[in-house]
């Protein structure tokens, strides 16, 4: 794999996202567990607690990978961006079902949150050099 050079700013955001994912995973297993369960759409055919535990495992894996698998950072960034896309229906379900969780107890707050998911997707791709890598491949 071609090594994509990233700037100090990109590295800062990659590390920040990694820490964010580890903290989110910690929340999946502890104090935010009920909030995360509330986000699981009703159409998901699995137990909501199982989904929260499994997604927490994925989050801690991605977070640690963002921090330590720098040789594979492009692939990790793509994987994290895909993960953010996959969990977006939960954010949409929270808005449509008017589910209060994470302190989002108004429609406006839940709607505003929807606009942050594309930002996270972009940051995952940009901070790891994945945008440049994909641009060269296309």
N, CA, C and O atoms as CSV, one atom per row, in Angstrom:
chain,resi,resn,atom,element,x,y,z
A,1,UNK,N,N,0.830,-1.185,0.000
A,1,UNK,CA,C,0.000,0.000,0.000
A,1,UNK,C,C,0.870,1.241,0.000
A,1,UNK,O,O,1.883,1.313,0.696
A,2,UNK,N,N,0.463,2.197,-0.778
A,2,UNK,CA,C,1.150,3.475,-0.850
A,2,UNK,C,C,0.949,4.242,0.457
A,2,UNK,O,O,-0.167,4.330,0.968
A,3,UNK,N,N,2.036,4.795,0.990
A,3,UNK,CA,C,1.943,5.568,2.218
A,3,UNK,C,C,1.542,6.997,1.880
A,3,UNK,O,O,2.260,7.691,1.160
A,4,UNK,N,N,0.412,7.434,2.388
A,4,UNK,CA,C,-0.074,8.795,2.177
A,4,UNK,C,C,0.420,9.651,3.344
A,4,UNK,O,O,0.137,9.355,4.505
A,5,UNK,N,N,1.148,10.697,3.028
A,5,UNK,CA,C,1.621,11.610,4.060
A,5,UNK,C,C,0.462,12.496,4.517
A,5,UNK,O,O,-0.315,12.996,3.703
A,6,UNK,N,N,0.365,12.674,5.807
A,6,UNK,CA,C,-0.665,13.544,6.358
A,6,UNK,C,C,0.006,14.641,7.177
A,6,UNK,O,O,1.110,14.468,7.695
A,7,UNK,N,N,-0.676,15.756,7.279
A,7,UNK,CA,C,-0.144,16.906,8.003
A,7,UNK,C,C,-0.324,16.718,9.511
A,7,UNK,O,O,-1.007,15.797,9.960
A,8,UNK,N,N,0.290,17.592,10.264
A,8,UNK,CA,C,0.124,17.562,11.720
A,8,UNK,C,C,-1.342,17.806,12.092
A,8,UNK,O,O,-1.856,17.220,13.045
A,9,UNK,N,N,-1.997,18.668,11.339
A,9,UNK,CA,C,-3.415,18.937,11.604
A,9,UNK,C,C,-4.255,17.691,11.342
A,9,UNK,O,O,-5.133,17.349,12.134
A,10,UNK,N,N,-3.983,17.019,10.231
A,10,UNK,CA,C,-4.701,15.776,9.945
A,10,UNK,C,C,-4.434,14.739,11.035
A,10,UNK,O,O,-5.357,14.063,11.489
A,11,UNK,N,N,-3.181,14.614,11.453
A,11,UNK,CA,C,-2.837,13.655,12.505
A,11,UNK,C,C,-3.546,13.997,13.815
A,11,UNK,O,O,-4.007,13.107,14.529
A,12,UNK,N,N,-3.629,15.290,14.123
A,12,UNK,CA,C,-4.335,15.718,15.335
A,12,UNK,C,C,-5.789,15.248,15.288
A,12,UNK,O,O,-6.293,14.693,16.264
A,13,UNK,N,N,-6.462,15.469,14.156
A,13,UNK,CA,C,-7.863,15.073,14.047
A,13,UNK,C,C,-8.025,13.549,14.003
A,13,UNK,O,O,-9.028,13.026,14.489
A,14,UNK,N,N,-7.060,12.836,13.431
A,14,UNK,CA,C,-7.100,11.372,13.428
A,14,UNK,C,C,-7.027,10.853,14.866
A,14,UNK,O,O,-7.782,9.961,15.256
A,15,UNK,N,N,-6.113,11.423,15.640
A,15,UNK,CA,C,-5.974,11.019,17.042
A,15,UNK,C,C,-7.223,11.405,17.833
A,15,UNK,O,O,-7.707,10.629,18.658
A,16,UNK,N,N,-7.738,12.599,17.580
A,16,UNK,CA,C,-8.953,13.051,18.257
A,16,UNK,C,C,-10.132,12.112,17.959
A,16,UNK,O,O,-10.876,11.738,18.866
A,17,UNK,N,N,-10.296,11.734,16.687
A,17,UNK,CA,C,-11.366,10.793,16.328
A,17,UNK,C,C,-11.155,9.440,16.994
A,17,UNK,O,O,-12.111,8.814,17.452
A,18,UNK,N,N,-9.910,8.990,17.048
A,18,UNK,CA,C,-9.615,7.726,17.716
A,18,UNK,C,C,-10.019,7.760,19.184
A,18,UNK,O,O,-10.646,6.829,19.688
A,19,UNK,N,N,-9.655,8.837,19.860
A,19,UNK,CA,C,-10.032,8.982,21.278
A,19,UNK,C,C,-11.543,9.099,21.441
A,19,UNK,O,O,-12.121,8.538,22.372
A,20,UNK,N,N,-12.176,9.832,20.530
A,20,UNK,CA,C,-13.637,9.962,20.545
A,20,UNK,C,C,-14.303,8.590,20.426
A,20,UNK,O,O,-15.271,8.299,21.128
A,21,UNK,N,N,-13.778,7.755,19.535
A,21,UNK,CA,C,-14.364,6.425,19.336
A,21,UNK,C,C,-14.168,5.543,20.565
A,21,UNK,O,O,-15.063,4.782,20.933
A,22,UNK,N,N,-13.015,5.640,21.195
A,22,UNK,CA,C,-12.761,4.849,22.405
A,22,UNK,C,C,-13.695,5.285,23.526
A,22,UNK,O,O,-14.231,4.449,24.252
A,23,UNK,N,N,-13.891,6.599,23.668
A,23,UNK,CA,C,-14.809,7.102,24.699
A,23,UNK,C,C,-16.249,6.680,24.395
A,23,UNK,O,O,-16.996,6.313,25.302
A,24,UNK,N,N,-16.633,6.732,23.123
A,24,UNK,CA,C,-17.981,6.301,22.747
A,24,UNK,C,C,-18.158,4.817,23.058
A,24,UNK,O,O,-19.210,4.405,23.546
A,25,UNK,N,N,-17.139,4.022,22.778
A,25,UNK,CA,C,-17.211,2.583,23.076
A,25,UNK,C,C,-17.380,2.360,24.569
A,25,UNK,O,O,-18.171,1.519,24.995
A,26,UNK,N,N,-16.640,3.112,25.353
A,26,UNK,CA,C,-16.763,3.023,26.811
A,26,UNK,C,C,-18.205,3.312,27.228
A,26,UNK,O,O,-18.752,2.630,28.095
A,27,UNK,N,N,-18.816,4.323,26.610
A,27,UNK,CA,C,-20.211,4.651,26.890
A,27,UNK,C,C,-21.161,3.526,26.509
A,27,UNK,O,O,-22.170,3.310,27.181
A,28,UNK,N,N,-20.845,2.801,25.427
A,28,UNK,CA,C,-21.676,1.665,25.015
A,28,UNK,C,C,-21.749,0.606,26.109
A,28,UNK,O,O,-22.786,-0.027,26.307
A,29,UNK,N,N,-20.655,0.424,26.804
A,29,UNK,CA,C,-20.577,-0.636,27.808
A,29,UNK,C,C,-20.990,-0.183,29.194
A,29,UNK,O,O,-21.163,-1.020,30.081
A,30,UNK,N,N,-21.153,1.124,29.413
A,30,UNK,CA,C,-21.396,1.616,30.772
A,30,UNK,C,C,-22.545,2.619,30.828
A,30,UNK,O,O,-23.702,2.264,30.605
A,31,UNK,N,N,-22.217,3.866,31.126
A,31,UNK,CA,C,-23.205,4.870,31.513
A,31,UNK,C,C,-24.125,5.356,30.403
A,31,UNK,O,O,-25.159,5.949,30.712
A,32,UNK,N,N,-23.813,5.143,29.137
A,32,UNK,CA,C,-24.677,5.594,28.041
A,32,UNK,C,C,-25.381,4.425,27.344
A,32,UNK,O,O,-25.947,4.590,26.263
A,33,UNK,N,N,-25.341,3.284,27.947
A,33,UNK,CA,C,-25.878,2.077,27.313
A,33,UNK,C,C,-27.349,2.234,26.930
A,33,UNK,O,O,-27.744,1.863,25.825
A,34,UNK,N,N,-28.153,2.776,27.829
A,34,UNK,CA,C,-29.587,2.952,27.547
A,34,UNK,C,C,-29.798,3.966,26.425
A,34,UNK,O,O,-30.689,3.793,25.593
A,35,UNK,N,N,-28.984,5.019,26.396
A,35,UNK,CA,C,-29.094,6.004,25.317
A,35,UNK,C,C,-28.776,5.371,23.968
A,35,UNK,O,O,-29.471,5.621,22.984
A,36,UNK,N,N,-27.735,4.556,23.920
A,36,UNK,CA,C,-27.385,3.892,22.668
A,36,UNK,C,C,-28.467,2.891,22.253
A,36,UNK,O,O,-28.752,2.745,21.064
A,37,UNK,N,N,-29.065,2.205,23.224
A,37,UNK,CA,C,-30.158,1.276,22.906
A,37,UNK,C,C,-31.340,2.028,22.304
A,37,UNK,O,O,-32.012,1.520,21.407
A,38,UNK,N,N,-31.592,3.232,22.797
A,38,UNK,CA,C,-32.709,4.034,22.290
A,38,UNK,C,C,-32.496,4.445,20.838
A,38,UNK,O,O,-33.456,4.765,20.137
A,39,UNK,N,N,-31.251,4.437,20.385
A,39,UNK,CA,C,-30.954,4.830,19.013
A,39,UNK,C,C,-31.095,3.688,18.019
A,39,UNK,O,O,-31.196,3.935,16.817
A,40,UNK,N,N,-31.104,2.461,18.481
A,40,UNK,CA,C,-31.200,1.322,17.572
A,40,UNK,C,C,-32.598,1.319,16.948
A,40,UNK,O,O,-33.597,1.241,17.663
A,41,UNK,N,N,-32.670,1.403,15.621
A,41,UNK,CA,C,-33.994,1.424,14.979
A,41,UNK,C,C,-34.777,0.144,15.273
A,41,UNK,O,O,-34.202,-0.935,15.416
A,42,UNK,N,N,-36.090,0.286,15.360
A,42,UNK,CA,C,-36.953,-0.865,15.675
A,42,UNK,C,C,-36.909,-1.935,14.595
A,42,UNK,O,O,-37.217,-3.094,14.874
A,43,UNK,N,N,-36.534,-1.581,13.370
A,43,UNK,CA,C,-36.521,-2.558,12.288
A,43,UNK,C,C,-35.286,-3.456,12.307
A,43,UNK,O,O,-35.214,-4.422,11.547
A,44,UNK,N,N,-34.311,-3.148,13.169
A,44,UNK,CA,C,-33.124,-4.013,13.285
A,44,UNK,C,C,-33.558,-5.306,13.972
A,44,UNK,O,O,-34.108,-5.265,15.073
A,45,UNK,N,N,-33.315,-6.468,13.328
A,45,UNK,CA,C,-33.851,-7.729,13.840
A,45,UNK,C,C,-33.017,-8.378,14.948
A,45,UNK,O,O,-33.038,-9.600,15.099
A,46,UNK,N,N,-32.296,-7.584,15.709
A,46,UNK,CA,C,-31.477,-8.103,16.804
A,46,UNK,C,C,-31.861,-7.407,18.102
A,46,UNK,O,O,-32.447,-6.325,18.100
A,47,UNK,N,N,-31.521,-8.047,19.195
A,47,UNK,CA,C,-31.727,-7.442,20.502
A,47,UNK,C,C,-30.951,-6.132,20.573
A,47,UNK,O,O,-29.777,-6.085,20.204
A,48,UNK,N,N,-31.594,-5.076,21.043
A,48,UNK,CA,C,-30.972,-3.752,21.069
A,48,UNK,C,C,-29.699,-3.733,21.920
A,48,UNK,O,O,-28.729,-3.066,21.563
A,49,UNK,N,N,-29.696,-4.445,23.018
A,49,UNK,CA,C,-28.500,-4.484,23.853
A,49,UNK,C,C,-27.347,-5.173,23.131
A,49,UNK,O,O,-26.198,-4.745,23.247
A,50,UNK,N,N,-27.644,-6.231,22.391
A,50,UNK,CA,C,-26.611,-6.918,21.616
A,50,UNK,C,C,-26.029,-5.980,20.558
A,50,UNK,O,O,-24.815,-5.953,20.354
A,51,UNK,N,N,-26.883,-5.215,19.889
A,51,UNK,CA,C,-26.420,-4.259,18.882
A,51,UNK,C,C,-25.496,-3.223,19.527
A,51,UNK,O,O,-24.472,-2.862,18.947
A,52,UNK,N,N,-25.845,-2.753,20.700
A,52,UNK,CA,C,-25.031,-1.757,21.397
A,52,UNK,C,C,-23.676,-2.355,21.783
A,52,UNK,O,O,-22.644,-1.705,21.617
A,53,UNK,N,N,-23.674,-3.569,22.288
A,53,UNK,CA,C,-22.415,-4.220,22.665
A,53,UNK,C,C,-21.543,-4.451,21.430
A,53,UNK,O,O,-20.350,-4.147,21.449
A,54,UNK,N,N,-22.131,-4.988,20.358
A,54,UNK,CA,C,-21.362,-5.260,19.145
A,54,UNK,C,C,-20.820,-3.972,18.525
A,54,UNK,O,O,-19.669,-3.925,18.090
A,55,UNK,N,N,-21.648,-2.933,18.486
A,55,UNK,CA,C,-21.167,-1.674,17.919
A,55,UNK,C,C,-20.099,-1.049,18.815
A,55,UNK,O,O,-19.197,-0.371,18.323
A,56,UNK,N,N,-20.195,-1.270,20.114
A,56,UNK,CA,C,-19.151,-0.793,21.027
A,56,UNK,C,C,-17.824,-1.492,20.768
A,56,UNK,O,O,-16.767,-0.863,20.817
A,57,UNK,N,N,-17.880,-2.787,20.494
A,57,UNK,CA,C,-16.661,-3.535,20.161
A,57,UNK,C,C,-16.053,-2.999,18.870
A,57,UNK,O,O,-14.837,-2.834,18.772
A,58,UNK,N,N,-16.907,-2.726,17.877
A,58,UNK,CA,C,-16.415,-2.162,16.621
A,58,UNK,C,C,-15.807,-0.781,16.877
A,58,UNK,O,O,-14.756,-0.454,16.325
A,59,UNK,N,N,-16.453,0.015,17.696
A,59,UNK,CA,C,-15.958,1.367,17.966
A,59,UNK,C,C,-14.604,1.355,18.669
A,59,UNK,O,O,-13.717,2.132,18.316
A,60,UNK,N,N,-14.440,0.489,19.649
A,60,UNK,CA,C,-13.146,0.456,20.346
A,60,UNK,C,C,-12.056,-0.057,19.407
A,60,UNK,O,O,-10.913,0.396,19.471
A,61,UNK,N,N,-12.410,-0.998,18.538
A,61,UNK,CA,C,-11.449,-1.503,17.557
A,61,UNK,C,C,-11.038,-0.405,16.587
A,61,UNK,O,O,-9.852,-0.226,16.309
A,62,UNK,N,N,-12.021,0.331,16.071
A,62,UNK,CA,C,-11.719,1.426,15.147
A,62,UNK,C,C,-10.937,2.547,15.841
A,62,UNK,O,O,-10.006,3.112,15.266
A,63,UNK,N,N,-11.319,2.855,17.063
A,63,UNK,CA,C,-10.618,3.906,17.806
A,63,UNK,C,C,-9.155,3.557,18.037
A,63,UNK,O,O,-8.270,4.379,17.797
A,64,UNK,N,N,-8.907,2.353,18.497
A,64,UNK,CA,C,-7.526,1.919,18.715
A,64,UNK,C,C,-6.759,1.858,17.392
A,64,UNK,O,O,-5.572,2.180,17.337
A,65,UNK,N,N,-7.442,1.448,16.345
A,65,UNK,CA,C,-6.807,1.388,15.027
A,65,UNK,C,C,-6.433,2.780,14.531
A,65,UNK,O,O,-5.376,2.960,13.925
A,66,UNK,N,N,-7.292,3.764,14.785
A,66,UNK,CA,C,-6.982,5.145,14.384
A,66,UNK,C,C,-5.724,5.638,15.108
A,66,UNK,O,O,-4.952,6.423,14.559
A,67,UNK,N,N,-5.527,5.172,16.335
A,67,UNK,CA,C,-4.381,5.617,17.107
A,67,UNK,C,C,-3.095,4.869,16.759
A,67,UNK,O,O,-2.026,5.473,16.677
A,68,UNK,N,N,-3.199,3.568,16.557
A,68,UNK,CA,C,-1.994,2.752,16.503
A,68,UNK,C,C,-1.673,2.109,15.153
A,68,UNK,O,O,-0.518,1.753,14.916
A,69,UNK,N,N,-2.630,1.952,14.284
A,69,UNK,CA,C,-2.358,1.321,12.991
A,69,UNK,C,C,-2.093,2.379,11.924
A,69,UNK,O,O,-2.757,2.420,10.888
A,70,UNK,N,N,-1.123,3.220,12.196
A,70,UNK,CA,C,-0.852,4.348,11.302
A,70,UNK,C,C,-0.390,3.888,9.921
A,70,UNK,O,O,-0.597,4.590,8.931
A,71,UNK,N,N,0.223,2.732,9.853
A,71,UNK,CA,C,0.648,2.225,8.543
A,71,UNK,C,C,-0.562,1.945,7.644
A,71,UNK,O,O,-0.472,2.016,6.418
A,72,UNK,N,N,-1.684,1.629,8.274
A,72,UNK,CA,C,-2.913,1.302,7.544
A,72,UNK,C,C,-3.978,2.377,7.720
A,72,UNK,O,O,-5.169,2.105,7.567
A,73,UNK,N,N,-3.553,3.595,8.042
A,73,UNK,CA,C,-4.507,4.646,8.400
A,73,UNK,C,C,-5.536,4.932,7.312
A,73,UNK,O,O,-6.683,5.261,7.616
A,74,UNK,N,N,-5.138,4.809,6.044
A,74,UNK,CA,C,-6.088,5.050,4.953
A,74,UNK,C,C,-7.230,4.038,5.030
A,74,UNK,O,O,-8.400,4.409,4.937
A,75,UNK,N,N,-6.892,2.770,5.199
A,75,UNK,CA,C,-7.924,1.731,5.280
A,75,UNK,C,C,-8.769,1.885,6.539
A,75,UNK,O,O,-9.979,1.659,6.516
A,76,UNK,N,N,-8.129,2.268,7.626
A,76,UNK,CA,C,-8.866,2.490,8.875
A,76,UNK,C,C,-9.821,3.668,8.705
A,76,UNK,O,O,-10.960,3.616,9.168
A,77,UNK,N,N,-9.364,4.723,8.046
A,77,UNK,CA,C,-10.223,5.880,7.799
A,77,UNK,C,C,-11.429,5.533,6.953
A,77,UNK,O,O,-12.540,5.995,7.214
A,78,UNK,N,N,-11.204,4.716,5.937
A,78,UNK,CA,C,-12.323,4.269,5.093
A,78,UNK,C,C,-13.285,3.413,5.916
A,78,UNK,O,O,-14.502,3.569,5.819
A,79,UNK,N,N,-12.735,2.516,6.722
A,79,UNK,CA,C,-13.587,1.662,7.566
A,79,UNK,C,C,-14.396,2.498,8.553
A,79,UNK,O,O,-15.574,2.220,8.780
A,80,UNK,N,N,-13.776,3.513,9.138
A,80,UNK,CA,C,-14.492,4.375,10.080
A,80,UNK,C,C,-15.583,5.164,9.369
A,80,UNK,O,O,-16.685,5.313,9.898
A,81,UNK,N,N,-15.289,5.667,8.186
A,81,UNK,CA,C,-16.301,6.396,7.416
A,81,UNK,C,C,-17.485,5.485,7.084
A,81,UNK,O,O,-18.638,5.906,7.181
A,82,UNK,N,N,-17.207,4.251,6.698
A,82,UNK,CA,C,-18.274,3.285,6.404
A,82,UNK,C,C,-19.091,3.019,7.672
A,82,UNK,O,O,-20.319,2.942,7.616
A,83,UNK,N,N,-18.418,2.880,8.797
A,83,UNK,CA,C,-19.126,2.671,10.065
A,83,UNK,C,C,-20.059,3.843,10.358
A,83,UNK,O,O,-21.206,3.640,10.755
A,84,UNK,N,N,-19.572,5.068,10.164
A,84,UNK,CA,C,-20.424,6.246,10.387
A,84,UNK,C,C,-21.641,6.240,9.458
A,84,UNK,O,O,-22.727,6.658,9.860
A,85,UNK,N,N,-21.469,5.777,8.240
A,85,UNK,CA,C,-22.601,5.664,7.314
A,85,UNK,C,C,-23.577,4.603,7.819
A,85,UNK,O,O,-24.790,4.803,7.770
A,86,UNK,N,N,-23.056,3.485,8.302
A,86,UNK,CA,C,-23.913,2.383,8.748
A,86,UNK,C,C,-24.728,2.725,9.994
A,86,UNK,O,O,-25.835,2.213,10.167
A,87,UNK,N,N,-24.198,3.577,10.857
A,87,UNK,CA,C,-24.951,3.915,12.070
A,87,UNK,C,C,-25.859,5.130,11.882
A,87,UNK,O,O,-26.648,5.459,12.767
A,88,UNK,N,N,-25.748,5.793,10.736
A,88,UNK,CA,C,-26.571,6.971,10.469
A,88,UNK,C,C,-28.076,6.682,10.534
A,88,UNK,O,O,-28.825,7.536,11.006
A,89,UNK,N,N,-28.551,5.507,10.077
A,89,UNK,CA,C,-29.990,5.236,10.231
A,89,UNK,C,C,-30.469,5.299,11.682
A,89,UNK,O,O,-31.631,5.622,11.933
A,90,UNK,N,N,-29.595,4.998,12.631
A,90,UNK,CA,C,-29.970,5.139,14.038
A,90,UNK,C,C,-30.217,6.586,14.416
A,90,UNK,O,O,-31.131,6.889,15.182
A,91,UNK,N,N,-29.404,7.475,13.879
A,91,UNK,CA,C,-29.603,8.906,14.130
A,91,UNK,C,C,-30.900,9.388,13.489
A,91,UNK,O,O,-31.642,10.177,14.076
A,92,UNK,N,N,-31.161,8.905,12.281
A,92,UNK,CA,C,-32.397,9.273,11.588
A,92,UNK,C,C,-33.606,8.739,12.359
A,92,UNK,O,O,-34.600,9.445,12.536
A,93,UNK,N,N,-33.512,7.484,12.817
A,93,UNK,CA,C,-34.614,6.887,13.592
A,93,UNK,C,C,-34.854,7.667,14.868
A,93,UNK,O,O,-36.002,7.865,15.267
A,94,UNK,N,N,-33.793,8.112,15.511
A,94,UNK,CA,C,-33.951,8.898,16.735
A,94,UNK,C,C,-34.723,10.183,16.437
A,94,UNK,O,O,-35.564,10.601,17.233
A,95,UNK,N,N,-34.442,10.804,15.304
A,95,UNK,CA,C,-35.151,12.028,14.922
A,95,UNK,C,C,-36.608,11.727,14.553
A,95,UNK,O,O,-37.523,12.383,15.051
A,96,UNK,N,N,-36.819,10.751,13.696
A,96,UNK,CA,C,-38.184,10.443,13.234
A,96,UNK,C,C,-39.087,9.945,14.353
A,96,UNK,O,O,-40.274,10.270,14.392
A,97,UNK,N,N,-38.515,9.148,15.273
A,97,UNK,CA,C,-39.306,8.588,16.371
A,97,UNK,C,C,-39.371,9.499,17.592
A,97,UNK,O,O,-40.010,9.174,18.592
A,98,UNK,N,N,-38.692,10.657,17.494
A,98,UNK,CA,C,-38.670,11.631,18.588
A,98,UNK,C,C,-38.163,11.014,19.889
A,98,UNK,O,O,-38.699,11.277,20.966
A,99,UNK,N,N,-37.121,10.191,19.772
A,99,UNK,CA,C,-36.568,9.481,20.917
A,99,UNK,C,C,-35.555,10.357,21.646
A,99,UNK,O,O,-34.543,10.750,21.065
A,100,UNK,N,N,-35.820,10.664,22.913
A,100,UNK,CA,C,-34.836,11.438,23.669
A,100,UNK,C,C,-33.669,10.540,24.101
A,100,UNK,O,O,-33.880,9.503,24.731
A,101,UNK,N,N,-32.462,10.935,23.767
A,101,UNK,CA,C,-31.252,10.227,24.194
A,101,UNK,C,C,-30.082,11.182,24.042
A,101,UNK,O,O,-30.093,12.054,23.173
A,102,UNK,N,N,-29.090,11.022,24.872
A,102,UNK,CA,C,-27.893,11.869,24.852
A,102,UNK,C,C,-28.224,13.340,25.076
A,102,UNK,O,O,-27.506,14.215,24.592
A,103,UNK,N,N,-29.289,13.617,25.794
A,103,UNK,CA,C,-29.684,14.999,26.035
A,103,UNK,C,C,-30.374,15.660,24.861
A,103,UNK,O,O,-30.684,16.850,24.910
A,104,UNK,N,N,-30.617,14.898,23.808
A,104,UNK,CA,C,-31.319,15.441,22.629
A,104,UNK,C,C,-32.813,15.238,22.844
A,104,UNK,O,O,-33.382,14.226,22.435
A,105,UNK,N,N,-33.431,16.209,23.487
A,105,UNK,CA,C,-34.835,16.042,23.853
A,105,UNK,C,C,-35.776,16.956,23.083
A,105,UNK,O,O,-36.939,17.111,23.457
A,106,UNK,N,N,-35.276,17.564,22.004
A,106,UNK,CA,C,-36.147,18.352,21.129
A,106,UNK,C,C,-35.907,17.922,19.686
A,106,UNK,O,O,-34.848,17.398,19.340
A,107,UNK,N,N,-36.911,18.156,18.861
A,107,UNK,CA,C,-36.755,17.842,17.436
A,107,UNK,C,C,-35.606,18.633,16.829
A,107,UNK,O,O,-34.847,18.111,16.012
A,108,UNK,N,N,-35.478,19.891,17.230
A,108,UNK,CA,C,-34.412,20.729,16.692
A,108,UNK,C,C,-33.037,20.159,17.037
A,108,UNK,O,O,-32.162,20.102,16.173
A,109,UNK,N,N,-32.838,19.741,18.271
A,109,UNK,CA,C,-31.546,19.183,18.680
A,109,UNK,C,C,-31.244,17.898,17.919
A,109,UNK,O,O,-30.114,17.676,17.483
A,110,UNK,N,N,-32.258,17.055,17.762
A,110,UNK,CA,C,-32.056,15.797,17.020
A,110,UNK,C,C,-31.780,16.064,15.544
A,110,UNK,O,O,-30.988,15.355,14.924
A,111,UNK,N,N,-32.424,17.079,14.978
A,111,UNK,CA,C,-32.196,17.431,13.577
A,111,UNK,C,C,-30.782,17.980,13.371
A,111,UNK,O,O,-30.098,17.601,12.420
A,112,UNK,N,N,-30.353,18.856,14.249
A,112,UNK,CA,C,-29.009,19.418,14.159
A,112,UNK,C,C,-27.964,18.313,14.217
A,112,UNK,O,O,-26.955,18.369,13.512
A,113,UNK,N,N,-28.200,17.323,15.045
A,113,UNK,CA,C,-27.247,16.218,15.164
A,113,UNK,C,C,-27.062,15.487,13.839
A,113,UNK,O,O,-25.966,15.011,13.541
A,114,UNK,N,N,-28.115,15.396,13.049
A,114,UNK,CA,C,-28.018,14.703,11.760
A,114,UNK,C,C,-26.960,15.330,10.863
A,114,UNK,O,O,-26.333,14.636,10.063
A,115,UNK,N,N,-26.760,16.629,10.992
A,115,UNK,CA,C,-25.802,17.321,10.144
A,115,UNK,C,C,-24.344,17.102,10.570
A,115,UNK,O,O,-23.423,17.447,9.830
A,116,UNK,N,N,-24.138,16.533,11.754
A,116,UNK,CA,C,-22.776,16.263,12.212
A,116,UNK,C,C,-22.225,14.944,11.679
A,116,UNK,O,O,-21.009,14.757,11.630
A,117,UNK,N,N,-23.107,14.030,11.281
A,117,UNK,CA,C,-22.622,12.739,10.769
A,117,UNK,C,C,-21.791,12.899,9.492
A,117,UNK,O,O,-20.732,12.279,9.392
A,118,UNK,N,N,-22.223,13.700,8.517
A,118,UNK,CA,C,-21.358,13.914,7.347
A,118,UNK,C,C,-20.015,14.547,7.713
A,118,UNK,O,O,-19.009,14.278,7.058
A,119,UNK,N,N,-19.991,15.379,8.746
A,119,UNK,CA,C,-18.739,15.972,9.194
A,119,UNK,C,C,-17.803,14.878,9.715
A,119,UNK,O,O,-16.609,14.883,9.417
A,120,UNK,N,N,-18.346,13.952,10.485
A,120,UNK,CA,C,-17.535,12.844,10.994
A,120,UNK,C,C,-17.018,11.973,9.849
A,120,UNK,O,O,-15.867,11.536,9.867
A,121,UNK,N,N,-17.862,11.727,8.868
A,121,UNK,CA,C,-17.451,10.930,7.706
A,121,UNK,C,C,-16.294,11.628,6.989
A,121,UNK,O,O,-15.287,11.002,6.658
A,122,UNK,N,N,-16.451,12.916,6.756
A,122,UNK,CA,C,-15.389,13.684,6.110
A,122,UNK,C,C,-14.107,13.647,6.935
A,122,UNK,O,O,-13.032,13.407,6.386
A,123,UNK,N,N,-14.200,13.878,8.242
A,123,UNK,CA,C,-13.005,13.888,9.089
A,123,UNK,C,C,-12.290,12.545,9.093
A,123,UNK,O,O,-11.061,12.495,9.093
A,124,UNK,N,N,-13.052,11.459,9.096
A,124,UNK,CA,C,-12.442,10.126,9.057
A,124,UNK,C,C,-11.636,9.939,7.779
A,124,UNK,O,O,-10.532,9.395,7.806
A,125,UNK,N,N,-12.190,10.391,6.667
A,125,UNK,CA,C,-11.507,10.245,5.378
A,125,UNK,C,C,-10.350,11.237,5.224
A,125,UNK,O,O,-9.271,10.867,4.762
A,126,UNK,N,N,-10.571,12.470,5.603
A,126,UNK,CA,C,-9.553,13.509,5.437
A,126,UNK,C,C,-8.366,13.301,6.376
A,126,UNK,O,O,-7.214,13.392,5.951
A,127,UNK,N,N,-8.642,13.023,7.649
A,127,UNK,CA,C,-7.567,12.951,8.643
A,127,UNK,C,C,-6.629,11.772,8.416
A,127,UNK,O,O,-5.500,11.779,8.907
A,128,UNK,N,N,-7.074,10.778,7.689
A,128,UNK,CA,C,-6.253,9.590,7.441
A,128,UNK,C,C,-5.604,9.605,6.058
A,128,UNK,O,O,-4.852,8.692,5.716
A,129,UNK,N,N,-5.886,10.621,5.273
A,129,UNK,CA,C,-5.361,10.684,3.924
A,129,UNK,C,C,-6.163,9.852,2.940
A,129,UNK,O,O,-5.750,9.686,1.792
A,130,UNK,N,N,-7.295,9.330,3.365
A,130,UNK,CA,C,-8.109,8.470,2.501
A,130,UNK,C,C,-8.686,9.237,1.317
A,130,UNK,O,O,-8.849,8.667,0.238
A,131,UNK,N,N,-8.995,10.506,1.498
A,131,UNK,CA,C,-9.532,11.294,0.377
A,131,UNK,C,C,-8.486,11.373,-0.726
A,131,UNK,O,O,-8.791,11.136,-1.895
A,132,UNK,N,N,-7.258,11.704,-0.357
A,132,UNK,CA,C,-6.190,11.785,-1.354
A,132,UNK,C,C,-5.946,10.420,-2.006
A,132,UNK,O,O,-5.758,10.329,-3.220
A,133,UNK,N,N,-5.950,9.374,-1.198
A,133,UNK,CA,C,-5.729,8.028,-1.708
A,133,UNK,C,C,-6.820,7.655,-2.718
A,133,UNK,O,O,-6.517,7.153,-3.801
A,134,UNK,N,N,-8.081,7.898,-2.367
A,134,UNK,CA,C,-9.187,7.562,-3.256
A,134,UNK,C,C,-9.162,8.417,-4.518
A,134,UNK,O,O,-9.484,7.934,-5.603
A,135,UNK,N,N,-8.786,9.666,-4.383
A,135,UNK,CA,C,-8.689,10.561,-5.537
A,135,UNK,C,C,-7.648,10.028,-6.530
A,135,UNK,O,O,-7.863,10.084,-7.741
A,136,UNK,N,N,-6.533,9.515,-6.027
A,136,UNK,CA,C,-5.492,8.964,-6.903
A,136,UNK,C,C,-5.938,7.669,-7.565
A,136,UNK,O,O,-5.518,7.372,-8.684
A,137,UNK,N,N,-6.780,6.896,-6.894
A,137,UNK,CA,C,-7.224,5.604,-7.417
A,137,UNK,C,C,-8.333,5.741,-8.450
A,137,UNK,O,O,-8.519,4.859,-9.289
A,138,UNK,N,N,-9.062,6.836,-8.390
A,138,UNK,CA,C,-10.201,7.006,-9.304
A,138,UNK,C,C,-9.819,7.660,-10.578
A,138,UNK,O,O,-10.669,7.869,-11.444
